[in-house]
């Protein structure tokens, strides 16, 4: 593999060297130079390292000079296209080309009347690449006057508001104009550049004219992107945009698009684009939301929110804009309340799984909480008011006001109830993390003592009895091992019977020798992997098996007895499954508890029964799933989800069946077109 990669790299270097020589010796043949440049571009696109090597051999500088000195437009265009592609692929090439000299050359191409549209497009493309994510490029594009030429192109490239993109010349002009919009966007954003934002805001009146006179996606999208990025996080520019009527223009366009959205899907999507731009205008100046109330933008956004074609990201943008509209404007708050907006926010909050969308909906609810309380109090005042004329005057100003007042109390109560439920849910989650942690710690402690006893190095009998009593009380308090161990005597009996291997060797006086002989083999057991998970609730599980039981090296002399983990793991698994079968535990707690089940494979690993290097692992005998097992499988998934280990321990599957067998069988069954749960 290494030799093949080395061969390809060498071939790439050879090709670039030959192509560079071709460029140098074909100065009188523009067609050959163009073909060589196109080939260099293709090689650099396929291999990111090719651009670095091309720079090292001087190819990048040669192509830059060729773009400036060549008398043929096709060579200039191909050279600029190659420079942009190489710089786009590699940041070192971008830094090499980011010089005042190149920006001045590009400015000259753009301002020269002899330059054709395609040459200008390639020049704009190189500027875009050099400025993207580059503070130095943003500075140079301003200092060399290049950004001034770009703003002039923004004004003049498209002279008519009626776009006829089927016309070849008109389409080429539109492509140049669109590229200019994209380049201006990177000049002011990522990183944000306040000085360039100030320069670009002079284009706002011209952008407003385009928005009013040409409501088409080809115009709306690039113009809104330019406005939104130029406004972003700059209060001075935002105020200027509003002073020249920009927010009014956006509101009018949004009203028109929302009206058209009932007929065409594209209008709904375009309305969301305008909504994001509106949000950029008022995000840092919520007091400007009063302008939107003149156009009833809140009601339009609520209607748009119900459009079935919008995804969660688009709905998030609408709700966030509603939040900024209602943040400091009672008119918009009342408009949202009057148009049934609060129930929509509550519905979004309770049904959506999108965390950002939930935060935005909560933002709106908190903004409207004061107006809801105010309306609720007003209901109380007017409901007992003896002055009927005053009540009639109020009803004349707003026919359905009384209905909204009544609804206000209900919604306010629901908001408070929702907040209480969220707090209770958070508290319950914290309690379930605590419960699982406590259960894990208790189980781990029992296993630790089990290992200590099995090695034969435990403390005195009196200390052991005391320790067993403490452990028993802990397990009984959590319902673990309670059915198997009800007093000290039973616990001692359990621990004694759990390790008959150690008992036999202790009786023969060989326990010390056994411990020494297996001190090295114990190191082969991985510490802390029994219950370890990446998202484990309790970190103390890293030390579960710090003292693994001794492993008998001579397999032929080992007594045919059960491993010391079998009994303990059986009891633990049985009790955990019984614990999970109850309905008064949360799903998260059940999921975490299911992770501590010991599988038969893990038992063998921990008890040292893994096959030695000289043994040949026998292949399992394949057993077909019976009809009963299929029923167990579907019932288990229905009750427990895809927790295959938990399902395996909860139903009487055939001996030798593994969790992975259940998973494979279930996926295989569900892929069948007519398969259904029994």
C-alpha positions in Angstrom: 0.0 0.0 0.0 2.8 2.4 0.9 4.6 1.7 -2.4 1.4 2.4 -4.4 0.9 5.7 -2.6 4.5 6.7 -3.1 4.2 5.8 -6.8 1.1 8.0 -7.1 2.8 11.0 -5.4 5.8 10.6 -7.6 3.6 10.5 -10.7 1.8 13.6 -9.5 5.1 15.5 -9.1 6.3 14.4 -12.5 3.1 15.6 -14.1 3.2 19.0 -12.5 6.8 19.5 -13.5 6.0 18.6 -17.1 2.9 20.9 -17.2 4.9 23.8 -15.7 7.5 23.3 -18.4 4.8 23.2 -21.0 3.4 26.6 -19.7 6.9 28.1 -20.0 7.7 26.9 -23.5 4.3 27.4 -25.1 4.0 31.2 -24.7 3.0 31.5 -28.3 0.3 28.9 -28.1 -2.6 30.1 -25.9 -4.6 27.0 -26.6 -1.8 24.7 -25.3 -1.4 26.9 -22.2 -5.1 26.9 -21.5 -5.1 23.1 -21.7 -2.1 22.8 -19.4 -3.7 25.2 -16.8 -7.0 23.2 -16.9 -5.0 20.0 -16.3 -3.1 21.6 -13.4 -6.4 22.6 -11.9 -7.7 19.1 -12.2 -4.7 17.6 -10.5 -4.8 20.1 -7.6 -8.5 19.4 -7.1 -7.9 15.7 -6.7 -4.9 15.9 -4.4 -4.7 18.6 -1.7 -0.9 18.1 -1.5 -0.5 18.9 -5.2 -1.0 22.6 -4.6 1.7 22.6 -2.0 4.2 21.0 -4.3 3.2 23.3 -7.2 3.9 26.2 -5.0 7.3 24.7 -4.0 8.5 24.4 -7.6 7.5 28.0 -8.3 4.4 27.1 -10.3 2.0 29.3 -8.3 4.0 32.5 -8.9 4.5 31.7 -12.5 0.7 31.3 -13.1 0.1 34.5 -11.2 2.5 36.4 -13.5 1.0 34.7 -16.5 -2.5 36.0 -15.6 -1.1 39.5 -15.5 1.2 39.4 -18.6 -0.6 37.2 -21.1 -2.1 39.0 -24.0 -4.8 36.3 -24.5 -8.0 36.6 -22.5 -8.6 32.8 -22.4 -5.2 32.3 -20.8 -5.9 35.0 -18.2 -9.2 33.4 -17.3 -7.7 29.9 -17.0 -4.8 31.2 -14.9 -7.1 33.0 -12.5 -9.4 30.0 -12.3 -6.4 27.8 -11.4 -5.1 30.3 -8.8 -8.5 30.4 -7.1 -8.8 26.6 -7.0 -5.3 26.0 -5.6 -5.8 28.7 -2.9 -9.2 27.3 -2.0 -7.7 23.9 -1.4 -4.7 24.9 0.6 -4.3 27.7 3.2 -0.6 28.1 2.6 -1.3 28.8 -1.1 -3.9 31.3 0.0 -1.4 33.1 2.2 1.2 33.1 -0.6 -1.2 34.8 -3.0 -2.7 37.2 -0.5 -0.6 40.3 -1.5 -1.3 43.9 -2.3 0.1 43.3 -5.8 -2.4 40.6 -6.7 -5.4 42.6 -5.3 -4.3 45.6 -7.4 -4.1 43.4 -10.5 -7.6 42.0 -9.8 -8.9 45.5 -9.2 -7.6 46.5 -12.6 -9.2 43.6 -14.3 -12.6 44.5 -12.8 -12.4 48.2 -13.6 -11.1 47.8 -17.1 -13.7 48.2 -19.8 -11.8 45.9 -22.1 -12.2 43.0 -19.7 -15.0 40.6 -20.7 -17.7 39.3 -18.3 -16.0 35.9 -17.8 -12.6 37.5 -17.0 -14.3 39.7 -14.4 -16.1 36.6 -13.0 -12.8 34.8 -12.5 -11.3 37.9 -10.9 -14.2 38.0 -8.4 -13.7 34.3 -7.7 -10.1 34.8 -6.8 -11.0 37.7 -4.5 -13.6 35.6 -2.8 -11.1 32.8 -2.1 -8.4 35.2 -0.8 -10.8 37.0 1.6 -12.7 33.9 2.9 -11.9 33.3 6.6 -8.9 35.7 6.3 -8.6 38.9 8.2 -5.5 39.9 6.1 -7.5 39.5 2.9 -10.4 41.6 4.3 -7.9 44.4 5.1 -6.2 44.2 1.7 -9.5 44.3 -0.2 -10.3 47.6 1.5 -6.9 49.2 1.4 -6.3 48.5 -2.3 -9.7 49.9 -3.2 -10.9 46.6 -4.5 -14.1 46.7 -2.3 -15.0 50.0 -3.8 -15.0 48.5 -7.3 -17.1 45.6 -6.0 -19.7 47.9 -4.7 -19.8 49.7 -8.0 -20.3 46.4 -9.8 -23.2 45.6 -7.4 -25.0 48.8 -8.6 -24.3 48.6 -12.3 -24.0 45.0 -13.5 -27.7 44.4 -13.6 -29.4 47.5 -15.1 -32.9 46.2 -15.3 -35.3 44.8 -12.7 -36.8 42.4 -15.2 -34.5 39.4 -15.3 -34.5 37.3 -18.4 -32.1 34.5 -17.5 -32.9 32.6 -20.7 -30.9 35.2 -22.5 -27.2 34.2 -22.6 -25.8 37.7 -22.0 -28.3 38.5 -19.2 -27.4 35.2 -17.6 -23.7 35.9 -17.6 -24.3 39.3 -16.1 -26.4 37.8 -13.4 -23.7 35.2 -12.6 -21.2 38.1 -12.2 -23.6 40.0 -10.0 -24.3 37.0 -7.8 -20.6 36.4 -7.4 -20.1 40.0 -6.4 -22.8 39.6 -3.7 -21.1 36.5 -2.3 -17.7 38.2 -2.3 -19.1 41.2 -0.4 -20.6 38.8 2.1 -17.2 37.3 3.0 -15.7 40.8 3.1 -17.8 41.7 6.1 -18.2 38.4 7.8 -16.3 35.5 9.3 -14.5 37.2 10.8 -16.8 40.1 11.3 -15.2 43.3 9.9 -16.8 46.6 11.2 -14.9 48.8 8.7 -16.0 46.8 5.7 -19.6 46.7 7.1 -19.6 50.5 7.2 -18.4 50.7 3.5 -21.0 48.2 2.3 -24.0 49.8 4.1 -23.9 52.5 1.3 -25.5 49.8 -0.9 -28.7 49.5 1.2 -30.9 51.9 -0.8 -30.0 50.1 -4.0 -30.7 46.7 -2.3 -34.1 48.0 -1.2 -35.0 48.9 -4.8 -34.2 45.4 -5.9 -36.3 43.8 -3.1 -39.3 46.0 -4.0 -39.1 45.6 -7.8 -38.0 42.0 -8.2 -39.5 39.5 -5.8 -37.7 36.4 -7.3 -35.5 33.8 -5.5 -32.6 34.7 -7.8 -32.6 38.2 -6.3 -34.1 37.8 -2.8 -31.6 35.2 -1.6 -28.3 36.9 -2.5 -29.6 40.4 -1.4 -30.9 39.1 1.9 -27.6 37.3 2.6 -25.7 40.5 1.9 -28.0 42.6 4.1 -28.1 40.1 6.9 -24.3 39.7 7.1 -23.7 43.4 6.8 -26.1 44.1 9.6 -24.9 41.3 11.9 -23.8 42.5 15.4 -23.4 46.1 14.3 -26.0 48.4 15.9 -24.8 51.5 13.9 -25.3 49.7 10.6 -28.7 48.4 11.8 -29.9 51.8 12.6 -28.8 53.2 9.3 -30.6 50.4 7.4 -33.8 51.2 9.3 -33.3 54.9 8.7 -33.3 54.3 4.9 -36.6 52.3 5.1 -35.0 48.9 5.0 -37.1 47.3 7.7 -40.3 48.6 6.0 -39.2 47.1 2.7 -38.4 43.7 4.3 -41.8 43.8 6.0 -43.6 44.5 2.7 -41.8 41.7 1.0 -42.5 39.3 3.8 -46.2 40.1 3.7 -46.3 39.4 -0.1 -44.3 36.1 0.2 -46.5 34.9 3.1 -49.6 35.5 1.0 -48.0 33.6 -1.9 -46.9 30.7 0.3 -50.4 29.3 0.3 -50.0 28.7 -3.5 -46.3 27.8 -3.9 -43.8 26.1 -1.7 -40.9 28.2 -3.0 -42.6 31.4 -1.6 -42.8 29.8 1.9 -39.1 28.9 1.8 -38.2 32.4 0.5 -40.4 34.0 3.3 -38.1 32.2 5.8 -35.1 33.8 4.2 -36.6 37.2 4.6 -37.6 36.4 8.2 -34.0 35.7 9.1 -33.0 39.1 7.7 -35.7 40.8 9.7 -34.4 39.0 12.8 -30.8 40.3 12.1 -32.3 43.9 12.0 -33.9 43.8 15.4 -31.9 41.2 17.3 -29.8 43.9 19.0 -32.5 46.6 18.8 -35.8 45.0 20.0 -37.4 48.5 20.3 -37.5 48.5 16.5 -40.1 45.8 16.6 -42.7 48.6 16.7 -42.1 49.1 13.0 -43.1 45.5 12.3 -46.4 46.0 14.2 -47.6 48.3 11.4 -47.5 45.4 9.0 -48.9 42.8 11.4 -45.7 40.8 10.9 -46.3 38.7 14.1 -49.6 37.3 12.7 -47.9 36.6 9.3 -45.1 34.7 11.1 -47.6 32.6 13.0 -49.4 31.7 9.8 -46.1 30.9 8.2 -45.2 28.7 11.2 -48.1 26.4 10.4 -46.9 25.7 6.9 -46.4 21.9 6.6 -43.4 22.1 4.2 -41.1 23.8 6.7 -38.4 21.8 8.6 -37.4 22.3 12.3 -34.6 24.6 11.4 -36.9 26.9 9.5 -39.5 26.9 12.2 -36.7 27.7 14.7 -35.8 30.8 12.7 -39.5 31.9 12.7 -39.9 31.4 16.5 -36.6 33.2 17.2 -37.8 36.2 15.2 -41.1 36.1 17.1 -39.0 36.2 20.3 -37.2 39.3 19.2 -40.4 40.9 17.9 -42.1 40.5 21.3 -39.1 41.1 23.5 -39.7 44.8 24.1 -42.9 45.6 22.2 -46.4 45.3 23.8 -48.1 45.8 20.5 -46.4 42.7 19.1 -47.0 40.8 22.3 -50.7 41.5 22.1 -50.8 40.6 18.4 -49.2 37.2 19.2 -51.7 36.7 22.0 -54.7 37.7 19.8 -53.7 35.4 17.0 -53.5 32.3 19.2 -49.7 32.4 19.3 -49.2 31.3 22.9 -50.9 27.9 22.4 -48.7 27.4 19.4 -45.6 28.2 21.4 -46.7 25.8 24.1 -47.4 23.1 21.5 -43.9 23.6 19.9 -42.3 23.4 23.4 -44.1 20.2 24.3 -43.9 18.3 21.0 -40.5 19.3 19.5 -37.3 17.4 20.4 -35.1 20.2 19.0 -33.4 21.9 22.0 -32.7 25.2 20.2 -36.4 25.4 19.0 -37.5 24.7 22.6 -35.3 27.6 23.9 -36.7 29.9 21.3 -40.3 29.0 22.2 -39.5 29.5 25.9 -38.1 32.9 25.0 -41.4 33.9 23.4 -43.5 32.6 26.4 -41.4 34.6 28.9 -41.7 37.7 26.7 -45.5 37.4 26.7 -45.9 36.5 30.4 -46.3 40.1 31.5 -49.0 40.9 28.9 -50.8 37.7 29.8 -50.9 38.7 33.5 -52.0 42.2 32.6 -54.9 40.9 30.5 -55.8 38.5 33.2 -56.0 41.3 35.8 -58.0 43.4 33.4 -60.6 40.7 33.2 -60.9 40.8 37.0 -61.4 44.5 37.0 -63.9 44.6 34.2 -65.9 41.6 35.3 -67.0 43.3 38.5 -67.2 46.8 37.0 -70.6 48.4 37.4 -70.0 50.8 34.6 -71.5 49.0 31.7 -70.7 51.9 29.3 -67.0 51.6 29.9 -67.2 47.9 29.2 -69.0 48.6 26.0 -66.4 51.1 24.9 -63.7 48.5 25.5 -65.6 45.9 23.6 -66.0 48.3 20.7 -62.3 48.8 20.5 -61.7 45.1 20.4 -64.7 42.9 19.8 -63.2 39.7 21.0 -61.2 41.2 23.9 -63.2 39.6 26.6 -62.6 36.2 25.0 -58.9 36.8 25.0 -59.0 37.9 28.6 -60.6 34.7 29.6 -58.1 32.7 27.7 -55.3 34.7 29.3 -55.8 33.1 32.7 -55.8 29.6 31.2 -52.7 30.2 29.2 -50.9 31.8 32.2 -51.8 28.8 34.3 -50.5 26.5 31.6 -47.2 28.4 31.3 -46.7 28.1 35.1 -47.6 24.5 35.1 -45.2 23.8 32.2 -42.4 25.5 34.2 -43.2 23.4 37.2 -43.2 20.2 35.2 -39.9 21.0 33.6 -38.4 21.7 37.1 -39.9 18.4 38.4 -38.5 16.5 35.5 -35.1 17.9 36.0 -35.2 17.0 39.7 -36.4 13.4 38.9 -33.6 13.0 36.4 -31.0 14.0 39.0 -32.6 11.6 41.5 -32.4 8.7 38.9 -28.7 9.4 38.3 -28.2 9.2 42.1 -30.2 5.9 42.3 -28.2 4.2 39.6 -24.9 5.4 41.1 -25.9 4.0 44.5 -26.9 0.7 43.0 -23.6 0.4 41.0 -21.5 1.3 44.0 -23.3 -1.4 46.2 -22.9 -4.1 43.6 -19.3 -3.2 43.1 -18.5 -3.3 46.8 -20.0 -6.8 47.0 -17.9 -8.0 44.1 -14.8 -6.5 45.6 -15.3 -8.4 48.9 -16.1 -11.5 46.9 -12.7 -11.3 45.2 -10.8 -10.6 48.4 -12.3 -13.6 50.0 -11.6 -15.8 47.0 -7.9 -14.9 47.1 -7.7 -15.9 50.7 -6.1 -12.8 52.0 -9.2 -11.3 53.8 -9.3 -10.0 57.4 -10.2 -11.8 60.5 -13.5 -13.7 60.8 -14.9 -11.0 63.2 -14.1 -8.2 60.8 -15.5 -10.2 57.9 -18.8 -10.8 59.7 -19.1 -7.1 60.5 -18.4 -6.1 56.9 -20.9 -8.6 55.6 -23.6 -7.2 57.9 -22.9 -3.7 56.5 -23.1 -4.9 52.9 -26.2 -6.8 53.6 -28.0 -3.8 55.0 -26.9 -1.7 52.0 -28.2 -4.3 49.5 -31.5 -4.8 51.3 -32.1 -1.0 51.3 -31.9 -1.0 47.5 -33.7 -4.3 46.9 -30.6 -6.0 45.4 -29.9 -9.5 46.6 -32.7 -9.2 49.1 -34.3 -12.4 48.1 -31.1 -14.4 48.3 -29.5 -12.9 51.4 -31.7 -12.1 54.4 -29.1 -12.3 57.2 -25.4 -12.5 57.9 -25.4 -16.3 57.9 -26.9 -16.5 54.4 -24.5 -13.9 53.1 -21.5 -15.8 54.5 -22.9 -19.1 53.0 -23.4 -17.3 49.6 -19.8 -16.0 49.6 -18.4 -19.4 50.6 -20.3 -21.3 48.0 -19.5 -18.7 45.4 -15.8 -19.7 45.3 -15.4 -23.5 45.8 -12.1 -23.4 43.9 -10.5 -21.3 46.5 -12.0 -23.4 49.3 -10.5 -26.6 48.0 -7.1 -25.1 47.5 -7.1 -23.5 50.9 -7.9 -26.9 52.5 -4.9 -28.4 50.8 -2.6 -25.7 52.0 -1.8 -24.4 48.5 -3.6 -21.1 48.6 -0.3 -19.1 49.1 1.4 -20.9 46.3 -1.5 -20.4 44.1 -1.6 -16.7 44.7 2.1 -16.3 43.9 1.9 -18.5 40.8 -0.9 -16.4 39.4 0.2 -12.9 40.4 1.5 -12.3 36.8 -1.6 -13.8 35.1 -3.9 -11.5 37.1 -2.3 -8.5 35.3 -3.7 -9.8 32.1 -7.3 -9.1 33.3 -8.4 -5.6 32.2 -9.2 -3.6 35.3 -12.5 -1.8 35.5 -14.2 -3.1 32.3 -17.2 -5.0 33.8 -19.6 -2.1 34.1 -17.6 0.5 32.2 -19.4 2.6 29.6 -18.5 5.9 27.9 -21.5 7.6 29.4 -21.5 5.7 32.7 -23.4 7.4 35.5 -21.0 6.3 38.2 -17.2 6.8 37.6 -16.5 4.6 40.5 -17.0 1.6 38.3 -13.5 2.0 37.0 -12.3 0.2 40.1 -14.8 -2.7 40.2 -12.2 -5.4 39.5 -9.0 -4.1 41.0 -8.4 -7.4 42.7 -9.4 -10.1 40.2 -9.6 -13.7 41.3 -6.6 -16.0 40.7 -6.6 -18.0 37.5 -5.4 -21.6 37.5 -2.7 -22.0 34.8 -2.7 -25.8 34.7 -6.2 -26.4 33.2 -5.8 -30.2 33.4 -5.5 -30.2 37.2 -8.3 -27.7 37.8 -11.3 -29.1 39.6 -14.5 -29.2 37.6 -16.4 -26.6 39.5 -18.5 -23.6 38.6 -16.7 -20.2 38.3 -17.0 -17.9 41.3 -18.8 -15.2 39.3 -21.7 -17.4 38.1 -23.7 -17.4 41.3 -23.2 -13.7 42.1 -24.0 -12.6 38.5 -27.1 -14.7 38.4 -28.4 -13.1 41.5 -27.5 -9.6 40.4 -29.1 -10.1 36.9 -32.2 -11.6 38.4 -32.7 -8.8 40.9 -32.0 -6.1 38.4 -34.5 -7.5 35.9 -37.1 -7.7 38.7 -36.3 -4.1 39.6 -36.7 -3.0 36.0 -40.0 -4.8 35.6 -41.8 -2.4 37.9 -43.5 0.7 36.3 -42.5 3.3 38.9 -39.1 3.9 37.4 -38.1 6.3 34.6 -36.9 5.1 31.2 -33.5 6.6 31.8 -33.1 4.8 35.1 -34.1 1.5 33.5 -31.7 2.0 30.6 -28.8 2.7 33.0 -29.6 -0.3 35.2 -29.7 -2.6 32.1 -26.1 -1.7 31.5 -24.9 -3.6 34.6 -26.2 -7.0 33.5 -23.4 -9.5 33.3 -23.5 -11.5 30.0 -22.2 -15.1 29.8 -19.3 -14.0 27.7 -18.3 -11.4 30.3 -18.5 -14.1 33.0 -16.0 -16.3 31.2 -13.6 -13.4 30.7 -13.8 -12.4 34.4 -13.5 -16.0 35.6 -10.5 -16.8 33.4 -12.2 -19.3 31.3 -11.1 -17.8 28.0 -9.4 -20.2 25.7 -5.6 -20.4 25.8 -3.5 -19.7 22.8 -2.9 -23.4 22.0 -6.6 -24.3 22.1 -8.8 -24.2 19.0 -12.1 -22.3 19.5 -15.0 -24.5 18.7 -17.7 -23.1 16.4 -21.1 -22.7 17.9 -23.8 -25.0 16.7 -26.4 -23.0 14.8 -29.8 -23.1 16.3 -32.8 -21.8 14.4 -35.2 -19.5 16.3 -38.4 -21.2 17.3 -41.8 -19.5 17.0 -41.8 -19.0 20.7 -38.4 -17.3 20.6 -39.6 -14.9 17.9 -42.6 -14.0 20.1 -40.2 -13.4 23.0 -38.1 -11.2 20.8 -41.0 -9.0 19.6 -42.5 -8.8 23.0 -39.2 -7.8 24.5 -38.6 -5.1 22.0 -42.1 -3.8 22.6 -41.6 -3.6 26.3 -37.9 -2.8 26.6 -36.8 -1.3 23.3 -33.5 -2.4 21.6 -31.8 -3.5 24.9 -30.9 -7.0 23.6 -29.1 -8.1 26.8 -32.0 -7.2 28.9 -34.4 -9.1 26.6 -32.1 -12.1 26.6 -32.2 -12.3 30.4 -36.0 -11.7 30.6 -37.2 -14.5 28.5 -36.4 -18.3 28.3 -34.4 -18.4 25.1 -32.5 -21.5 24.1 -29.2 -22.2 25.8 -26.2 -20.6 24.1 -28.3 -17.7 22.6 -26.5 -14.3 22.8 -27.6 -10.7 22.7 -26.1 -10.2 19.3 -28.1 -13.2 18.0 -31.3 -11.4 19.1 -30.3 -8.2 17.4 -29.4 -9.8 14.1 -32.6 -11.9 14.1 -34.8 -8.9 14.9 -33.2 -6.7 12.2 -33.6 -9.6 9.7 -37.2 -10.1 10.5 -38.1 -6.4 10.4 -36.5 -6.0 7.0 -39.1 -8.4 5.5 -41.9 -6.4 3.9 -44.8 -8.4 5.5 -43.2 -8.9 8.9 -45.3 -7.7 11.8 -45.1 -8.1 15.5 -47.2 -11.0 16.7 
